[in-house]
Amino acid sequence: EAGVTQSPTHLIKTRGQQATLRCSPISGHTSVYWYQQALGLGLQFLLWYDEGEERNRGNFPPRFSGRQFPNYSSELNVNALELEDSALYLCASSLPGGRTDLSYTFGSGTRLTVV
Amino acid sequence: GEDVEQSLFLSVREGDSSVINCTYTDSSSTYLYWYKQEPGAGLQLLTYIFSNMDMKQDQRLTVLLNKKDKHLSLRIADTQTGDSAIYFCAEIPYGNNRLAFGKGNQVVVIP
């Protein structure tokens, strides 16, 4: 069974541009989560989608947005890129199991570099 | 991380034991997790402990949970070079469905 796949693996953008990152969850998983891992800042929660709806959002500005498609894949869009948006963006998927979930699975991430 | 705290760096000789500590905040978390991130890779669930347990042993890994102090530790016995990675503890806080991570602890194993 394929794991969580993210594309592209690397992305280089210029300040002010937009970036689109994609995530395909494990088959049967309906929840998708996005995390930002910037250098020295650990993993910061960005967004949670389930059944096509945004369920929760971390402390990020509105230029970070996304969506989830009917096949449960997801996109993360970052508008008006700033240098500090350079980070590894990790996607995870899970079953809708709530707080007792052990099905969380992470992708390998997209490395976004803003120059 | 938002709800968990970890120390940052640990250097250990191959064959020795390494211990990583973490303090979490939500006493109602059902599970507490340890994730491993190897260089250039995503996160891999290493082990977890159910909140009504004090200890869990999984081969070379021992997880200790002190609920009174909200303290979680991971002991790696006979540390090997393949254990060099960043280790994150995590919980799912009440009212959320998402994992909250500590800042991570980088473990460097010296041959």
Interface residues (C-beta under 8 A of the other chain):
Chain A: V4 S31 Y33 Y35 L41 G42 L43 Q44 F45 W48 D50 R55 N56 L90 A92 S94 G98 R99 T100 D101 L102 Y104 T105 F106 G107 S108 G109
Chain B: G1 E2 S29 T30 Y31 Y35 G40 A41 G42 L43 Q44 L45 Y48 F88 I92 Y94 N96 N97 R98 L99 A100 F101 G102 K103 G104
